[in-house]
Amino acid sequence: MIFGIIGGMAEYFQIDSTVLRIIFLVIASLSGFVPGIMAYFLSFFIVPNK
């Protein structure tokens, strides 16, 4: 909800954003949070605005 990255991805893949956020949190927690958070912030700069 910070930059809208996961919401935009959910809209693109036509799935519920809550489900995608839960999946992201599970993957981020299993990887130690740092890689997941880094990927989230990098995607903020890479993904174009709507």
Backbone as a chain_set.jsonl record, in Angstrom:
{"seq": "MIFGIIGGMAEYFQIDSTVLRIIFLVIASLSGFVPGIMAYFLSFFIVPNK", "coords": {"N": [[0.814, -1.201, 0.0], [2.142, 1.1, 0.133], [3.596, 2.142, -2.152], [1.957, 1.229, -4.127], [2.659, -0.918, -5.666], [2.129, -3.71, -5.4], [-0.637, -3.665, -5.573], [-0.943, -2.742, -8.197], [0.258, -4.84, -9.577], [-1.541, -6.861, -8.933], [-3.818, -5.919, -10.204], [-2.942, -6.047, -12.851], [-2.531, -8.826, -13.209], [-5.059, -9.649, -12.69], [-6.058, -10.548, -10.146], [-7.022, -10.784, -6.69], [-5.902, -8.152, -4.642], [-5.344, -8.474, -1.944], [-4.76, -11.186, -1.653], [-2.403, -11.351, -3.148], [-0.784, -9.656, -1.623], [-0.586, -11.127, 0.756], [0.762, -13.384, -0.207], [3.161, -12.141, -0.953], [4.082, -11.291, 1.59], [4.488, -13.776, 2.856], [6.486, -14.932, 1.226], [8.47, -12.975, 1.542], [8.948, -13.163, 4.307], [9.962, -15.734, 4.484], [12.327, -15.458, 3.129], [13.829, -13.804, 4.663], [13.125, -11.144, 4.764], [14.77, -8.952, 3.808], [15.588, -9.394, 1.003], [13.007, -9.409, -0.192], [11.963, -6.885, 0.474], [13.853, -5.265, -0.754], [13.391, -5.962, -3.438], [10.816, -4.978, -3.697], [11.191, -2.184, -3.405], [12.955, -1.722, -5.544], [11.299, -2.371, -7.67], [9.595, -0.234, -7.567], [11.033, 1.782, -8.793], [11.462, 0.671, -11.293], [9.035, -0.242, -12.514], [6.691, 1.209, -14.671], [4.664, 4.189, -14.207], [1.097, 4.372, -14.119]], "CA": [[0.0, 0.0, 0.0], [3.01, 2.268, 0.204], [3.81, 2.686, -3.49], [0.959, 0.68, -5.03], [3.279, -1.905, -6.538], [1.404, -4.975, -5.348], [-1.971, -3.398, -6.11], [-0.819, -2.685, -9.645], [0.502, -6.194, -10.063], [-2.803, -7.598, -8.795], [-4.695, -5.448, -11.278], [-2.404, -6.556, -14.11], [-2.773, -10.268, -13.274], [-6.489, -9.813, -12.427], [-6.315, -11.299, -8.926], [-7.286, -9.927, -5.534], [-4.657, -7.59, -4.12], [-5.092, -9.026, -0.614], [-4.102, -12.475, -1.847], [-1.033, -11.081, -3.586], [-0.046, -9.094, -0.469], [-0.295, -12.233, 1.671], [1.811, -14.17, -0.847], [4.397, -11.366, -0.832], [4.537, -11.344, 2.983], [4.994, -15.119, 3.13], [7.769, -15.084, 0.54], [9.433, -12.07, 2.173], [9.323, -13.678, 5.625], [10.791, -16.925, 4.304], [13.64, -15.084, 2.603], [14.518, -12.947, 5.614], [12.588, -9.802, 4.545], [15.629, -8.02, 3.079], [15.429, -9.505, -0.46], [11.655, -9.017, -0.578], [11.832, -5.43, 0.597], [14.684, -4.686, -1.81], [12.681, -6.168, -4.705], [9.68, -4.066, -3.696], [11.669, -0.828, -3.664], [13.489, -1.683, -6.903], [10.179, -2.36, -8.604], [9.049, 1.125, -7.56], [11.772, 2.562, -9.773], [11.461, 0.019, -12.597], [7.688, -0.345, -13.072], [6.198, 2.539, -15.076], [3.415, 4.663, -13.621], [-0.062, 4.197, -14.993]], "C": [[0.856, 1.262, 0.0], [3.164, 2.908, -1.168], [2.795, 2.175, -4.501], [1.498, -0.379, -5.967], [2.464, -3.194, -6.56], [-0.022, -4.802, -5.855], [-1.972, -3.34, -7.623], [-0.558, -4.047, -10.251], [-0.765, -7.034, -9.993], [-3.786, -7.193, -9.885], [-4.236, -6.012, -12.621], [-2.713, -8.051, -14.282], [-4.226, -10.636, -12.972], [-6.757, -10.772, -11.274], [-6.52, -10.302, -7.794], [-5.972, -9.436, -4.938], [-4.332, -8.122, -2.726], [-4.366, -10.353, -0.709], [-2.647, -12.264, -2.245], [-0.193, -10.492, -2.453], [0.324, -10.183, 0.53], [0.82, -13.103, 1.098], [3.156, -13.453, -0.726], [4.943, -11.431, 0.593], [5.106, -12.713, 3.334], [6.362, -15.315, 2.487], [8.838, -14.204, 1.186], [9.867, -12.604, 3.539], [10.199, -14.917, 5.515], [12.19, -16.583, 3.802], [14.399, -14.137, 3.532], [14.184, -11.481, 5.45], [13.467, -8.885, 3.696], [15.498, -8.177, 1.56], [14.039, -9.077, -0.943], [11.455, -7.52, -0.543], [12.664, -4.732, -0.475], [14.006, -4.821, -3.173], [11.503, -5.216, -4.813], [10.126, -2.644, -4.037], [12.277, -0.691, -5.061], [12.363, -1.631, -7.93], [9.5, -0.998, -8.639], [9.728, 1.987, -8.617], [11.682, 1.982, -11.186], [10.082, 0.03, -13.266], [7.176, 1.049, -13.452], [4.891, 2.903, -14.382], [2.288, 4.513, -14.624], [-0.452, 5.496, -15.651]], "O": [[0.333, 2.37, -0.121], [2.89, 4.097, -1.329], [2.777, 2.652, -5.636], [0.856, -0.706, -6.965], [2.147, -3.709, -7.632], [-0.56, -5.701, -6.501], [-2.898, -3.835, -8.266], [-1.088, -4.375, -11.313], [-1.035, -7.83, -10.893], [-4.503, -8.036, -10.424], [-5.064, -6.411, -13.44], [-3.106, -8.488, -15.364], [-4.582, -11.814, -12.997], [-7.57, -11.689, -11.392], [-6.222, -9.116, -7.936], [-5.038, -10.217, -4.752], [-3.159, -8.212, -2.363], [-3.453, -10.617, 0.072], [-1.758, -12.937, -1.723], [0.992, -10.803, -2.341], [1.42, -10.168, 1.09], [1.722, -13.516, 1.827], [4.172, -14.082, -0.432], [6.146, -11.608, 0.782], [6.109, -12.798, 4.043], [7.289, -15.807, 3.129], [9.978, -14.634, 1.358], [11.043, -12.504, 3.89], [11.079, -15.134, 6.348], [13.134, -17.34, 4.03], [15.509, -13.716, 3.206], [14.916, -10.636, 5.966], [12.929, -8.095, 2.92], [15.31, -7.172, 0.874], [13.917, -8.448, -1.994], [10.838, -6.951, -1.444], [12.236, -3.726, -1.041], [14.045, -3.888, -3.976], [11.216, -4.701, -5.894], [9.505, -1.979, -4.867], [12.127, 0.353, -5.695], [12.464, -0.932, -8.939], [8.888, -0.643, -9.646], [9.086, 2.818, -9.26], [11.811, 2.715, -12.166], [9.983, 0.288, -14.465], [7.226, 1.968, -12.635], [4.108, 2.027, -14.016], [2.511, 4.526, -15.835], [-1.411, 5.534, -16.423]]}, "num_chains": 1, "name": "protein.A"}
